[in-house]
Amino acid sequence: MLNKLSHLLDKAGISLSDHQKNQLVAYVDMLDKWNKAYNLTSVRDPNEMLVRHILDSLVVAPYLEGTRFIDVGTGPGLPGIPLAIVCPHAQFTLLDSLGKRVRFLRQVQHELKLTNVHPVQSRVEAFTAEPPFDGVISRAFASLTDMVQWCHHLPGTQGRFYALKGQLPDEEIAQLPVEFNVESVVKLRVPQLEGERHLVLLRHNKI
């Protein structure tokens, strides 16, 4: 598993320490083990998790700006846990409404000794951001409009929304409320992953 991860990281041009690689592999091991009882992800093969969960999350890291992030609808910690491992100086709040997922995240936090991860069980609309976040991250969330409407209270004045998408969501972008602006759309390259991946960066047009 470690060799496969190292190979994938090399192909993606991502350089990590041995400690970070070991943490990522340990996370996949935990995800695989807990998945049998908790059904945390539809991906069953740990080697496939390395591509579809770990690499698919890590390719976002170079575009993050700031030190305080919230991963909304994090599920089993994606992309929040991999990003927290490779960005140890940033803080990541992992928000999910399902108790079994948050219990898993707390166990990951404990076993991997991740001091920059903060699992929270809450609906996003009910969660108070104090202080506000530099970035609101979502992967496989609802539409862009739903994301900005449900999460509008979370970023600070200079904060961004980071939406991880598959195909380029032209229709969703066209339907965005006028008070939100698309700063950029980045086509992501994930080794051995079929299909397209895009990162949409949004910001509120605060007056």
C-alpha positions in Angstrom: 0.0 0.0 0.0 2.8 2.4 0.9 4.6 1.6 -2.4 1.4 2.2 -4.4 0.8 5.5 -2.6 4.4 6.6 -3.2 4.0 5.8 -6.9 0.8 7.8 -7.1 2.3 10.8 -5.3 5.3 10.7 -7.7 3.0 10.7 -10.7 1.0 13.6 -9.3 4.2 15.6 -8.4 3.4 15.6 -4.7 6.2 15.4 -2.2 5.4 14.2 1.3 7.4 13.0 4.3 7.5 9.3 5.3 5.4 10.2 8.4 2.7 11.8 6.2 2.6 8.8 3.9 2.3 6.4 6.8 -0.6 8.6 8.2 -2.4 8.4 4.9 -2.0 4.6 4.7 -3.1 4.3 8.3 -6.2 6.4 7.5 -7.1 4.1 4.5 -6.6 1.0 6.8 -9.1 2.5 9.3 -11.5 3.5 6.6 -11.4 -0.1 5.2 -11.9 -1.6 8.7 -14.7 0.7 9.8 -16.4 0.5 6.4 -17.4 -3.1 6.9 -19.6 -2.2 9.9 -20.4 1.5 9.3 -20.7 1.7 5.5 -18.8 4.9 5.3 -17.9 4.8 1.6 -19.1 2.8 -1.5 -15.4 2.3 -2.4 -14.5 -1.2 -1.0 -10.9 -1.7 -2.3 -8.2 0.0 -0.2 -6.0 0.4 -3.3 -8.9 2.1 -5.1 -9.4 4.4 -2.0 -5.8 5.6 -2.5 -6.8 7.0 -5.9 -10.4 7.9 -5.5 -10.2 9.3 -1.9 -6.6 10.2 -1.0 -5.1 11.5 -4.3 -8.5 13.0 -5.3 -8.3 15.1 -2.0 -4.6 15.9 -2.0 -4.6 17.6 -5.5 -6.6 20.5 -3.9 -3.9 21.4 -1.3 -1.9 23.8 -3.5 -4.9 26.0 -4.1 -5.8 26.5 -0.4 -5.2 30.0 1.0 -5.4 30.6 4.7 -5.1 28.6 7.9 -8.7 27.9 9.0 -10.9 25.6 6.9 -14.2 23.8 7.3 -15.0 20.7 5.3 -18.8 20.6 5.1 -20.5 17.3 4.6 -17.2 15.6 5.2 -18.5 12.1 5.5 -15.6 9.9 6.5 -13.3 12.9 6.4 -12.9 13.6 2.7 -11.1 15.7 1.7 -10.5 17.1 5.2 -8.4 14.3 6.7 -5.9 13.9 3.8 -5.6 17.7 3.6 -5.0 18.0 7.3 -2.2 15.5 7.1 -0.4 17.3 4.3 -1.2 20.8 5.7 -0.2 20.4 9.3 0.0 24.2 10.0 -3.7 24.7 9.0 -6.8 23.9 11.1 -9.6 21.8 9.7 -13.1 21.6 11.1 -14.8 18.5 9.8 -18.6 18.9 9.8 -21.1 16.1 9.4 -24.7 15.5 10.6 -24.3 11.7 11.1 -23.1 10.5 14.4 -21.4 7.3 13.1 -19.2 9.4 10.8 -18.2 11.8 13.5 -17.3 8.9 15.8 -15.1 7.5 13.1 -13.4 10.9 12.6 -12.7 11.2 16.3 -11.1 7.8 16.3 -9.0 8.8 13.3 -8.0 12.0 15.1 -7.0 10.0 18.2 -5.1 7.2 16.4 -3.2 9.4 14.0 -2.6 12.1 16.6 -4.0 14.9 14.4 -4.1 18.0 16.5 -5.3 20.2 13.6 -8.5 18.3 13.1 -11.8 19.1 14.8 -14.8 16.8 14.1 -18.2 18.3 14.7 -21.6 16.7 14.5 -24.0 19.4 13.2 -26.1 20.4 10.3 -24.3 23.1 8.3 -27.2 25.6 8.7 -27.0 25.3 12.5 -23.3 25.6 12.8 -21.9 29.0 14.0 -18.5 30.0 12.6 -16.7 31.9 15.3 -14.3 33.2 14.1 -15.2 32.8 10.4 -13.2 30.5 8.1 -10.6 31.3 5.4 -12.1 28.5 3.3 -15.2 26.4 3.0 -14.5 23.1 1.3 -16.9 20.6 -0.1 -16.6 17.4 -2.1 -19.5 15.6 -3.7 -21.8 18.2 -2.1 -25.1 19.4 -3.6 -25.2 22.1 -6.3 -23.0 25.2 -6.1 -26.1 27.3 -5.4 -27.0 25.0 -2.4 -23.5 25.2 -1.2 -23.3 29.0 -1.1 -26.8 29.4 0.3 -26.3 26.8 3.1 -22.7 27.9 3.9 -22.9 31.6 3.3 -22.3 32.4 7.0 -19.1 30.4 7.3 -16.4 32.2 5.4 -14.8 35.5 6.5 -14.6 38.7 4.4 -11.7 37.3 2.4 -12.9 33.7 2.6 -13.4 31.4 -0.3 -15.6 28.5 -1.2 -13.7 25.5 -2.6 -16.1 23.1 -4.5 -14.7 19.8 -5.7 -16.6 18.7 -8.8 -16.4 16.0 -11.4 -17.3 17.4 -14.8 -17.2 21.2 -15.3 -20.5 22.3 -13.8 -21.3 25.0 -16.4 -25.0 24.9 -15.7 -24.5 25.2 -11.9 -22.1 28.2 -12.4 -24.7 29.9 -14.6 -27.4 29.5 -11.9 -25.3 31.0 -9.1 -26.9 33.9 -7.2 -25.5 37.2 -8.4 -23.9 38.0 -5.1 -21.4 35.1 -5.6 -18.5 35.3 -8.0 -16.5 32.5 -9.6 -12.8 33.4 -9.1 -11.4 30.5 -11.1 -12.0 27.0 -12.2 -9.1 24.6 -12.1 -8.9 21.3 -14.0 -7.4 18.8 -11.6 -5.2 15.9 -12.6 -5.5 12.8 -10.5 -3.3 9.8 -11.6 -5.2 6.6 -12.5 -8.6 8.2 -11.9 -11.2 7.9 -14.7 -13.3 10.9 -15.5 -12.8 14.6 -15.0 -12.1 16.5 -11.8 -12.5 20.3 -11.3 -12.1 22.7 -8.5 -14.4 25.7 -8.5 -13.2 28.7 -6.4 -16.0 31.1 -5.3 -16.2 34.2 -3.3 -19.0 36.4 -2.0 -19.2 39.9 -3.6 -19.2 41.6 -0.2 -19.7 45.4 -0.5 
